[in-house]
Amino acid sequence: MALALEATGLERLPAAVEEEGEVEAGVEEAIEREAAWCCQWPVFRFDQAPRRLYHFCRQFQDGSNPGANFLKGVKWSPDGSCFLTGSDDNSLRLFYQPEDAFIADNVEPSAAGIDGQGMDVDSYGSSLIVREAESVYDFCWFPYMSASDPASCVFASTTRDHPIHLWDASSGQLRCTYRAYDAMDEITAALSISFNTSGSKLFAGYNKSLRVFDVHRPGRDFQQYSLHKGNNGPSGIVSSIAFSPTHNGMIAIGSYSQTTAIYSEDNMELLYVLHGQLGGVTQVLFSKDGYYLYTGGRKDPYILCWDIRNTVGIVYQLYRSSEHTNQRISFDIEPCGRHLGTGGEDGLVHIYDLQTGEWTASFQAASDTVNGFSFHPSQSLAASSSGNRRFDLLDNIEENSSFKGNENCASVWSFYAAESDHDVAVPGADEALNLGV
């Protein structure tokens, strides 16, 4: 075991991971701390359009064909010190935030991309670039990542025809790999990955199956679960995995069979199967209190809200423009759980009130498909990514030559925030805070 830990570089994982039993024993205390912290969170003001603080486009462009590469997603680190982007050039880029970004209410927006000016200029360069050999299917952060603890600064990625890689977010070095093999003893790639809430296990989705790796033991040791048994469980590729944030042991698994299944993490017992998505499920996400589940699908214009205590029907549906694209379009919930933000192929980011399911606001984030949107975990900031694949054909050479910096790009946005709940009218704010939706 000591050799395995030394090989991974995870010999000093946070105590929450090393002592999983203590995490379970302290669940109530953790929830109370989270509730107290949430009450101090400045309320987002969506009645005013956000400011674009930083903009990135040049470093994602190929000099010979600027439109060849495009972004595929963006995710903030758990400590909020940086964010990670995935792009079609098989690369993951890490951007650390300048110090002034953490006082977003006082910082002046970057000259790049303000009011449509300077859109072809990057605010600053990426701090780290990890280049994979094949297309990146999915990537995720270690849940206890903290820039002050180098041992915890890791993220995982899965790529076509390769094992799962665990990368050092400080140096870009490969920490270790987690390998799954098929019946022919050949490496098979995971289509989706996610750490559990304690960070001790890495869950990987495959076709009709799930493999679970012990983070401390890299290599080919894993537990395998067949998800489709008889007529129950998802029958397609596992495309998305999410864990309830309240440590209640529930895991949601979305599949391209247009179904979402909810399991018990301990023994992978099937609890519910949710039907209703028009396309293959591409994302699943729990509400902050773990009572509600939000699912989105490919070529499906609606995000569905489910009450996992009563799964007879959906609670409501949230519209986004995604009927004509095969891209994954991700959504996210702001830290206090009151609002959800989602991109769309119209270049807009829509904000919805999760208490009522009603539209709250929209803003233009790009002139192309906004495929990634992620709220900062502790500040009134958000990051967006946009773009789609363009083919270098004779009839669109002119279009590619006029490629603009507000199409395939990433941006950091600063939202206006009130100091307290009394400074801004938020429908159902008190109820949303209590319910966590």
N, C-alpha and C positions, 0 to 999 in steps of 0.2 A: 504493500500500500504506500509506503514511504516513497518508493521509487516512482510509482505512478503519479503521486502528487508532485514530486520534484519535476517530472517530465512535463507536466501540464503547466507548471508555473502558478498553480492555484493552491500552493501550500499554505497561504495565509488568507483563505476566504473569510469573509465576515462571519462573526459568531452566529448570526442568524442562519447561516448555511450549515456551519459545523454542528450546531446544536439544534436540529430541527424540532426536537421535542420541546425545547424551551420556547420556540416560536409558537407552537400549538398551545402551550400552556399560557402564553401571554397574549392570546388573540384579543380578549376583551380589552386589555390595557392598550393594545395597539390601536384598536378601533376608537377608543376614547381619545387617544392622542390625535388620531387622524381627524376626528370630528372637531376637536378644539382647534386644530390647525386650519381646518376648512372654514371655520367661523371667522378667522382672521384674514381670509383671502379677500383681496379687493375685488369687488363685483365688476365684471366686464360691462362696459357700456357699448352696446351694439347699435345704439342710436346714432353714433358717429362712425364714419368709415375709418378703418385702421390706417396707420402710416407705414409705408414701406421703409424699414430701417436699412436693410442690406439686400443686395441683389447679386446673383451669380449666373453667368451665362457663358462667357468666353471659354472658361476652362472645361466646359462640356462639349465644345465644338471641335470638329475635325477640320483642319485648315483647307483640305481639298474639297470637302463636302460638308459644310457646316450643319446641314440638316440630318446627317447620317446618324448621329447619336442623340439620344433623348433620355430624360430622367424617368424613373419608374417608381419612385417613392422616397419618402423622407421620414425619419424618426428621431425625436429628441432622446438624448441620454437620460437615464433616470434621475441624475443629479442636476440636469439642466445646463451643464457646462458646455455642451456641444451637441451637434446633430449630425446624423449620418444620412447620406444620400446613396441611392442605387441608380445606375444608369445602364443603358443598353451596350456600352463598350466593355461590359463585364467588370466594371470597377465600382468600388465603394469609396466614397470620399467623406472625410471627417472634417467638420468646420467647428473650431472652437470659437466661442463668443467673445468679442472684445469686452473689456471690463465695463465700458459704458452701457452695454446692452442690458446689464442687470439693474440699471436705474433708468429704464426705458422712458419713464415719464419726463425725464430731464434731458435726454440725449437728443441731439438734432439728427434728423434722418440723413443717411448717406447720400452723397451727390449722385450716386448711380441709381437711375430708375425713378427719380422723383418727378411726378407729374409728366411722365413720358419722356423726360430728358435723360440722356446718358444711359440708355438701356443696354448699350453694347459694352459697357464698362463694368467689371466686377468690383465689388466693394473690397474684397481681399481674397487671397488664395486659400485653398484647402490646406489644412495642417498635415493631412495624411491621406495617401491614396493606396488602397489595397486592390491589386489587380488579380482577378480570378481567371482561370483558363477557359471557362465556359460561361454560359448565361447564368446569372444569379437568380435563383428561384425565390429566395426569401432570406431575410436577415433579422436579427433581434439582439437587443442589449441584455447583458446580465442584469437582473433586477435590482441588485444592490451596488451597482456601479457608482463609484465616487472618485472624482479626480484626485482627492487627497489620499486615496489608498491605491497605489499602483497595481497591487495584486488583483483588485476588483475591476480594473479598467479593461474589460474584454467585451467582445460581441461575437456572435456566431453567424455563419452564413452557410447556405447550401446551394450548390451549383450542379448543373447537368453533368452526369457521369462521374461525379466526384463525391467523396465523403463529406460530412459536415466539418467545417473548419472553425476553430476558436482562435480569434485574432486578438493581439495585444493592441489596445486603442492608443497606447502611448508611443510605441515603437513601430507598429505595423507588422511585427513579427508573428509567425504562426505559433501559437501556444501548443495546440494539439489537434487531433482529429478524432471523430467518432464515426466508425465505419459500419455500415449495414451491408449484408450480402444476400443475394437471391438464391434460388434453388440450384443454380449453376455455379455457385460460389464466386460470383462476380459482384463487384461493388454496385449497389443501386442507390440512386440519389433520392434524398428526401425532397418532397415538394413544398413542405411547410415546416417550420420549427418554432418552438417557444419554450422558454424556461418556465418551470412552475413558480408559484409565488414565493417559495422559500429559496429558490435558486439552486436547489440540490439535484434536480433532475432536468434533463433536456428531452422534451417530447418532439418526435419527428413524425410527420404524416407521409404515408405512402398510398398506394392503391389498395383500398379496402382494409388497410392495416395501419397500426401505430406501433412505433418502436420507442422505447424509453431508455435513455442512457443515464448512468450515474455520472454527474459532472466530474467527480473526483477520479473516475476510472475511465480514461480514454481508451480507444481501441475498438474491438468488435464485441464487447460484452454489452448485452442489452436484453430487455424484456420485450417480447413481441405480443401484440394483441390483435386478433382478427376482429374487425368491427362489423362486418356483414355476416350475420348468422341467420339462416333461414330468410325470412322476409323482414327482419329487423336490422336496424343500423344502416349507416351510409354505405351505398354500393359503388361509389366512385372514388376518385382520387381525393385524399384529404387536403384541402386547399387552405384551411385556416384553423388555428388553434387559439383558444383564449381561456384563461383561468379567472374564476371569480376572485375579485380583490379582497374579499372579506374572510379569506382563509376557511371557507366552508367546505372545501374539498370538491367543488364542482368544476368540471371542465367542459367547454363547448367545442364541438368539432364540426366545421363546415366542409361540405364536399361538393364536387361538381355534379353530383346526382340531384342537385337542387334541394337537398335536405340538410338540416342541422340537427345533430344529435348531442344530447347532454348526458355526461357520464359522471360517476363518482370516481375521483382520482385514485382512491385507495385500492380499489379492486376492479376498476374499469367496468362497473355494472352500468348497463344502459338504463337511464331514467326516463328520458323523453326523446321523441323524434318529432321535429318541427317541419311541416310542409307548407309551402306557400310562395317560395321564391320562384320567379319566372325563369331565371337562368341559374347556372351553376354558382353556388355560394362562394364568394371571394373574400369575405371578411366577417368575422364574428367578434363582438365586443360587449362585455358586461357593463352595466351601470356601476357607479361607485359603491352602491350598497349591495350589489349582487342580486337584486330582485328582478332586474330587467335585462333582457338580452337584445342586442341590435344586430341585424344581419343584412348584408348587402350582396347582390349577385351580379354576374356578368350580363350585359345588355338588359339589365333590369332597372327601370327608372325609380324604383322605390326601395328605401331602407325600411325594413320591418322591425317594429318594436314588439317584443314578447314579454309577458309576465310569466316567469318560470314557476310561479305558484299556481297559475291557472293557464295552461297552455292550449285551451280549447280553440282560441282564436287570437289574432293579433290585436294589440292595443290600439295602434295607429300606424300609419305609414308616412314616410318623409320623402318628398320628391327630390330627385336630382337628375340632371341631364346626362343620361348614359345609355340611351337606347341604341345608338349606332356605333359603338366602339367595343372592341373585345378587351380593352385594357382593364386592369384592376384599378378601381377608383376607391381610395381609402378615405375613411372618416375618423373623427376623434371626438372625445368628450373633454370639455375643459375641467380643470382640477376639482372644482366643487360639484361637478356633475349636473349643472343646471342647463347647459346648452351643448348641442352637438354641431360640429362643423364638417361639411363635406364639399369636395370639389365636384367637377362635372366637365363634360366635353364642351360646354359653352364658355369655359374660362372663368366662370364665377365660383365663388365660395359661398354657399348658403349656410346660414346659422338658424337652428331650430330650438325652440323652447321645449325641453323634454318633459316639463310638467304638463303642458297642454298639447304638445305635438304640433304646434302652430309655427309657421315661418316667422322669424324675427327680423333678419336682415340679410343682405347680400353685398358683396363687393367684388370688383373685377380684379382677379389676381394675375391673369395672363391672357394672351390672345389665343391660347391653345388649350387643350384638355388639361385641367388641373387634376392630376392623378394621385397626388399625395397631399395630405393636410394633417398637421400635428400641432397640438397645443403644447406650450412649454409647461413642465410639471409644477412650476412654482412662481412664475412671473406672468404678466399680462402680455405674453408674446406668443407667436405661432409661426410655423414654417410651412411653406407650400412648395410643391414641385409640379412641373408641367412639361408637356411635350408628347409627341407620338412619332411613330416611324414614318419616314418619307422615302420614297423610292426614286432613285436617280434615273428617271426616264427622260427621253428627249422632249416630251411635251411639258415637263416641269423643271427643266434646267433653269429657266428664267426665274421660276418661283424660288428655287434653292439659292440662286445667286442673290436674291433679295431677302434672305433669311434675317429675321429680326431677333433682337435680344430679349423680347418679352414673349417668346414662344416656348422654346426648350430652355427652361430656366428654373432656378430656385430663389426663393425670397424669404426674408424674415420680416414679420409684421408686428407692429406695436399697437395694441388696442388701448383705448382710453379706459380707465378704471376709476370707480368711485372708491373713496376711502372706507365706506361702510355701506350697509344695506339701505340706510336712510337717504343716501345721496343720489340714488337712482331708483326709478320705479321698475321693478322686475316682477312680472306677473307670477304669482304663486311662489315668490322667493322663499318665504318661511317654510311653506310646505315642501318645496323642492329640497331645502336644506335638511329637513327632517327625514324625508323619504330617500334622499340621495339620488334623485332622478333629475 
